[in-house]
Amino acid sequence: MERRNLLLKEMGITQWKLHRPEVFQGAVGITVAEHIRVVVVSDENLSKYPLFEDVLMSLELKQEDCLCLNYEQIQHLELSHSVHYWLLAENMEKIDRTLPHCLNAERIYRSPSYRDFQASPSAKRELWQQIQQI
């Protein structure tokens, strides 16, 4: 153990190591793994919703193939393969400002915020139509 670590331990200071630092907002340099096929950009974490799982199933993907980010994190993406993007926001200007950060986009799906998407049959229909155009 290093001397500095021993001193900190003697003073009762616990050191912590972040195993997934990218989960913090504003993380710089978010590297996207090769197995990721879709990047979901939303102000909400969608991974806990059953409808989100249905959307992934329609894209023939598992939750492990998906990366969920917020609008602040998207600008820090580093990826070298093509992916699909699903952008969810009420404000279309927010989506338009995000488009330049969608690197290696194979397809870009647009929807209102998740709460509006979930409550709107027409928004769901629009997404299904976008998916079917593949």
Backbone as JSON, one array per atom type, in Angstrom:
{
  "sequence": "MERRNLLLKEMGITQWKLHRPEVFQGAVGITVAEHIRVVVVSDENLSKYPLFEDVLMSLELKQEDCLCLNYEQIQHLELSHSVHYWLLAENMEKIDRTLPHCLNAERIYRSPSYRDFQASPSAKRELWQQIQQI",
  "N": [[0.84, -1.17, 0.0], [0.51, 2.23, -0.76], [2.22, 5.03, 0.71], [0.72, 7.37, 1.02], [-1.9, 6.33, 0.93], [-1.85, 4.77, 3.25], [-1.58, 6.76, 5.19], [-4.0, 8.15, 4.84], [-5.77, 6.12, 5.55], [-5.1, 5.77, 8.24], [-6.02, 8.18, 9.21], [-8.67, 7.76, 9.08], [-10.0, 8.13, 6.71], [-11.86, 7.1, 4.04], [-11.22, 5.75, 0.88], [-12.69, 5.88, -2.31], [-13.4, 4.17, -5.32], [-14.6, 4.81, -8.5], [-16.51, 2.7, -10.41], [-18.1, 2.93, -12.62], [-17.89, 5.69, -13.91], [-19.14, 7.13, -15.91], [-21.83, 7.36, -15.46], [-22.45, 9.67, -14.16], [-23.81, 12.87, -14.69], [-22.72, 14.99, -17.31], [-20.38, 13.77, -17.81], [-17.22, 13.4, -19.3], [-16.12, 12.24, -22.39], [-17.59, 9.73, -23.09], [-17.36, 6.53, -23.84], [-18.64, 4.4, -26.25], [-19.55, 1.1, -26.23], [-18.89, -1.66, -28.47], [-21.03, -3.45, -28.72], [-23.33, -1.98, -28.39], [-26.28, -0.92, -29.9], [-28.29, 0.93, -30.07], [-28.83, 4.27, -29.08], [-30.41, 5.97, -26.62], [-31.81, 9.05, -26.02], [-32.89, 11.01, -23.53], [-34.56, 12.98, -21.03], [-35.44, 11.49, -18.97], [-34.95, 8.35, -17.27], [-35.45, 5.61, -19.08], [-35.27, 2.88, -18.88], [-36.7, 1.4, -16.99], [-39.32, 1.12, -17.75], [-42.05, -0.76, -19.07], [-43.05, -0.27, -21.69], [-40.84, 0.77, -22.98], [-39.23, -1.5, -23.15], [-40.78, -2.9, -24.99], [-40.45, -1.32, -27.27], [-37.72, -1.7, -27.75], [-37.82, -4.44, -28.28], [-39.24, -4.42, -30.66], [-37.31, -3.39, -32.28], [-35.72, -5.5, -32.36], [-33.84, -5.85, -30.29], [-31.99, -6.18, -27.19], [-32.01, -5.05, -23.77], [-29.39, -4.75, -23.0], [-28.16, -3.98, -25.31], [-28.54, -1.34, -25.54], [-27.97, 2.1, -24.85], [-28.66, 4.49, -22.51], [-28.93, 7.93, -22.3], [-28.78, 11.38, -21.17], [-29.64, 14.7, -22.35], [-27.45, 16.32, -21.85], [-25.3, 14.61, -21.71], [-24.97, 13.5, -24.27], [-23.35, 15.03, -25.93], [-20.81, 14.24, -25.3], [-20.16, 11.85, -26.41], [-18.22, 9.13, -27.64], [-17.76, 7.23, -30.29], [-17.28, 4.52, -32.59], [-18.67, 2.96, -34.33], [-21.7, 2.34, -36.24], [-24.9, 3.39, -35.08], [-28.34, 3.36, -33.93], [-30.39, 6.12, -33.06], [-32.59, 7.3, -30.6], [-34.43, 9.96, -29.94], [-35.98, 11.74, -27.43], [-38.06, 14.31, -26.66], [-40.0, 17.14, -25.71], [-39.61, 19.63, -26.79], [-38.83, 20.5, -29.94], [-36.72, 22.01, -30.87], [-34.71, 21.41, -29.08], [-34.15, 18.8, -29.81], [-33.24, 19.3, -32.41], [-30.91, 20.77, -31.83], [-29.43, 18.73, -30.8], [-28.94, 16.92, -32.84], [-26.43, 17.32, -34.35], [-24.67, 16.05, -32.63], [-25.13, 13.4, -32.84], [-23.38, 10.99, -33.6], [-22.18, 8.85, -36.23], [-24.74, 7.96, -37.1], [-27.09, 5.6, -37.9], [-29.85, 5.46, -38.09], [-32.27, 7.88, -37.02], [-34.63, 8.28, -34.64], [-37.46, 10.14, -33.66], [-39.31, 11.41, -30.96], [-41.92, 12.67, -28.77], [-41.49, 13.8, -25.32], [-41.05, 11.17, -22.87], [-43.28, 10.77, -21.17], [-45.36, 12.07, -22.59], [-45.18, 10.59, -24.93], [-45.88, 8.04, -24.02], [-48.56, 8.44, -23.38], [-49.75, 9.09, -25.76], [-51.35, 7.79, -28.47], [-50.94, 8.47, -31.16], [-48.29, 9.36, -31.23], [-46.96, 7.01, -30.61], [-47.7, 5.49, -32.82], [-46.4, 6.95, -34.83], [-43.7, 6.47, -34.15], [-43.6, 3.66, -34.53], [-44.02, 3.61, -37.27], [-41.71, 4.91, -38.15], [-39.82, 3.02, -37.37], [-40.54, 0.85, -38.97], [-39.71, 1.68, -41.45], [-37.2, 0.84, -41.88]],
  "CA": [[0.0, 0.0, 0.0], [1.28, 3.45, -0.84], [2.31, 5.81, 1.94], [-0.44, 8.27, 1.06], [-3.06, 5.52, 1.28], [-1.71, 4.4, 4.66], [-1.88, 7.95, 5.99], [-5.45, 8.38, 4.76], [-6.41, 5.06, 6.33], [-4.87, 6.08, 9.66], [-6.86, 9.33, 9.55], [-10.07, 7.34, 8.99], [-10.58, 8.58, 5.44], [-12.07, 5.99, 3.12], [-11.12, 6.11, -0.53], [-13.64, 5.18, -3.16], [-13.07, 4.13, -6.74], [-15.8, 4.72, -9.31], [-16.44, 1.65, -11.42], [-18.8, 3.43, -13.82], [-17.98, 7.15, -13.75], [-19.93, 7.73, -16.97], [-23.22, 7.54, -15.06], [-22.64, 11.03, -13.69], [-24.11, 13.81, -15.77], [-21.61, 15.84, -17.7], [-19.16, 12.98, -17.94], [-16.49, 13.71, -20.52], [-15.58, 11.08, -23.08], [-18.37, 8.5, -22.88], [-17.03, 5.58, -24.9], [-19.76, 3.49, -26.53], [-19.07, -0.25, -26.53], [-19.23, -2.16, -29.8], [-22.3, -4.18, -28.73], [-24.44, -1.03, -28.32], [-26.9, -0.72, -31.21], [-29.2, 2.08, -30.03], [-28.58, 5.26, -28.03], [-31.66, 6.65, -26.29], [-31.52, 10.33, -25.39], [-34.11, 11.49, -22.87], [-34.33, 13.54, -19.71], [-35.86, 10.47, -18.02], [-34.36, 7.03, -17.45], [-36.55, 4.81, -19.63], [-35.01, 1.44, -18.77], [-37.6, 0.73, -16.05], [-40.68, 1.12, -18.27], [-42.36, -1.89, -19.98], [-43.2, 0.19, -23.07], [-39.48, 0.89, -23.51], [-38.82, -2.86, -23.52], [-41.51, -3.23, -26.22], [-39.8, -0.61, -28.38], [-36.48, -2.43, -28.02], [-38.17, -5.71, -28.89], [-39.61, -4.15, -32.05], [-36.05, -3.18, -32.99], [-35.0, -6.77, -32.2], [-32.7, -5.58, -29.41], [-32.13, -6.39, -25.75], [-31.66, -3.85, -23.0], [-27.92, -4.66, -22.97], [-27.74, -3.38, -26.58], [-29.01, 0.03, -25.51], [-27.32, 3.05, -23.95], [-29.56, 5.61, -22.21], [-28.23, 9.15, -21.91], [-29.59, 12.59, -21.18], [-29.22, 15.65, -23.39], [-26.14, 16.87, -21.52], [-24.27, 13.59, -21.93], [-24.82, 13.13, -25.69], [-22.26, 15.77, -26.57], [-19.53, 13.65, -24.91], [-20.05, 10.49, -26.96], [-17.1, 8.69, -28.47], [-18.09, 5.93, -30.84], [-16.65, 4.26, -33.88], [-19.55, 2.12, -35.14], [-22.99, 2.97, -36.49], [-25.96, 3.07, -34.12], [-29.62, 4.06, -34.06], [-30.65, 7.06, -31.98], [-34.0, 7.62, -30.32], [-34.42, 11.23, -29.22], [-37.28, 12.03, -26.84], [-38.15, 15.64, -26.05], [-41.16, 17.93, -26.12], [-39.1, 20.76, -27.54], [-38.15, 20.04, -31.16], [-35.45, 22.74, -30.97], [-33.76, 20.64, -28.28], [-33.75, 17.69, -30.66], [-32.44, 19.85, -33.51], [-29.58, 21.1, -31.3], [-28.76, 17.47, -30.47], [-28.63, 16.17, -34.06], [-25.01, 17.29, -34.71], [-23.93, 15.19, -31.71], [-25.49, 12.02, -33.14], [-22.28, 10.46, -34.42], [-22.37, 7.57, -36.91], [-26.16, 7.62, -37.0], [-27.68, 4.77, -38.93], [-31.21, 5.99, -38.12], [-32.62, 8.74, -35.89], [-36.05, 8.3, -34.36], [-37.84, 11.29, -32.84], [-40.57, 11.27, -30.23], [-42.06, 13.64, -27.68], [-40.96, 13.29, -24.05], [-41.6, 9.83, -22.63], [-44.65, 10.85, -20.6], [-46.26, 12.37, -23.7], [-45.12, 9.44, -25.83], [-46.63, 6.95, -23.41], [-49.98, 8.77, -23.35], [-50.24, 9.47, -27.08], [-51.37, 6.74, -29.49], [-50.39, 8.95, -32.44], [-46.83, 9.38, -31.1], [-46.52, 5.61, -30.7], [-47.87, 5.1, -34.22], [-45.31, 7.59, -35.58], [-42.46, 5.73, -33.89], [-43.67, 2.36, -35.2], [-43.84, 3.85, -38.7], [-40.29, 5.19, -38.35], [-39.1, 1.75, -37.23], [-40.88, -0.01, -40.11], [-39.06, 2.18, -42.65], [-35.83, 0.3, -41.94]],
  "C": [[0.89, 1.24, 0.0], [1.21, 4.22, 0.49], [1.1, 6.74, 2.11], [-1.69, 7.52, 1.48], [-3.03, 5.11, 2.75], [-2.06, 5.58, 5.57], [-3.39, 8.25, 6.0], [-6.21, 7.36, 5.6], [-6.28, 5.34, 7.82], [-5.74, 7.25, 10.11], [-8.36, 8.99, 9.47], [-10.77, 7.79, 7.74], [-10.65, 7.4, 4.49], [-11.96, 6.48, 1.69], [-12.1, 5.25, -1.33], [-13.16, 5.24, -4.61], [-14.37, 3.94, -7.52], [-15.62, 3.65, -10.38], [-17.1, 2.06, -12.71], [-18.95, 4.93, -13.72], [-18.86, 7.81, -14.8], [-21.39, 7.96, -16.57], [-23.49, 8.94, -14.51], [-22.89, 11.95, -14.87], [-22.89, 14.67, -16.05], [-20.31, 15.09, -17.83], [-18.51, 13.28, -19.29], [-15.96, 12.4, -21.1], [-16.32, 9.8, -22.78], [-18.11, 7.59, -24.07], [-18.17, 4.58, -25.04], [-19.18, 2.14, -26.96], [-19.6, -0.73, -27.88], [-20.59, -2.87, -29.84], [-23.52, -3.26, -28.66], [-24.97, -0.76, -29.73], [-27.83, 0.49, -31.25], [-28.83, 2.96, -28.84], [-29.89, 6.03, -27.84], [-31.31, 7.92, -25.53], [-32.83, 10.9, -24.85], [-33.73, 12.08, -21.52], [-34.77, 12.58, -18.61], [-35.11, 9.18, -18.29], [-35.49, 6.08, -17.85], [-36.42, 3.32, -19.34], [-35.98, 0.71, -17.85], [-39.03, 0.59, -16.58], [-40.92, -0.05, -19.23], [-42.5, -1.46, -21.44], [-41.84, 0.35, -23.74], [-38.96, -0.47, -23.96], [-39.51, -3.3, -24.81], [-40.87, -2.57, -27.44], [-38.5, -1.32, -28.75], [-36.77, -3.76, -28.72], [-38.55, -5.52, -30.36], [-38.38, -3.88, -32.92], [-35.17, -4.43, -32.96], [-33.72, -6.59, -31.4], [-33.04, -5.95, -27.97], [-31.71, -5.12, -25.04], [-30.14, -3.67, -22.93], [-27.36, -4.0, -24.23], [-28.04, -1.9, -26.64], [-28.22, 0.86, -24.5], [-28.26, 4.23, -23.77], [-28.75, 6.79, -21.67], [-29.22, 10.29, -21.78], [-28.99, 13.56, -22.19], [-27.88, 16.32, -23.1], [-25.02, 15.89, -21.87], [-24.0, 13.31, -23.4], [-23.66, 13.83, -26.36], [-20.88, 15.19, -26.24], [-19.33, 12.25, -25.46], [-18.78, 10.3, -27.78], [-17.48, 7.32, -28.99], [-17.56, 5.77, -32.24], [-17.51, 3.38, -34.78], [-20.9, 2.82, -35.31], [-24.03, 2.48, -35.5], [-27.24, 3.79, -34.52], [-29.73, 5.0, -32.87], [-32.15, 7.22, -31.84], [-33.98, 8.83, -29.41], [-35.83, 11.54, -28.73], [-37.25, 13.39, -26.17], [-39.41, 16.32, -26.56], [-40.73, 19.04, -27.07], [-38.3, 20.27, -28.76], [-36.83, 20.79, -31.39], [-34.35, 22.01, -30.2], [-33.24, 19.46, -29.1], [-32.86, 18.19, -31.79], [-31.04, 20.24, -33.07], [-28.75, 19.84, -31.02], [-28.29, 16.73, -31.72], [-27.14, 16.18, -34.45], [-24.16, 16.38, -33.81], [-24.23, 13.71, -31.93], [-24.48, 11.44, -34.13], [-22.63, 9.11, -35.01], [-23.81, 7.08, -36.83], [-26.6, 6.78, -38.19], [-29.12, 5.21, -39.18], [-31.4, 6.87, -36.9], [-34.13, 8.77, -35.77], [-36.33, 9.48, -33.43], [-39.2, 11.05, -32.22], [-40.68, 12.4, -29.22], [-41.48, 13.05, -26.39], [-41.67, 11.98, -23.7], [-43.01, 9.86, -22.07], [-45.68, 11.15, -21.69], [-46.32, 11.21, -24.68], [-46.0, 8.31, -25.31], [-48.14, 7.19, -23.47], [-50.59, 9.01, -24.73], [-50.19, 8.3, -28.07], [-50.75, 7.2, -30.81], [-48.86, 9.01, -32.38], [-46.27, 7.97, -31.2], [-46.6, 5.13, -32.15], [-46.75, 5.69, -35.08], [-43.99, 6.85, -35.39], [-42.48, 4.39, -34.61], [-43.46, 2.53, -36.71], [-42.38, 4.15, -39.02], [-39.47, 3.9, -38.3], [-39.33, 0.87, -38.45], [-40.19, 0.44, -41.39], [-37.64, 1.65, -42.81], [-35.68, -0.58, -43.16]]
}
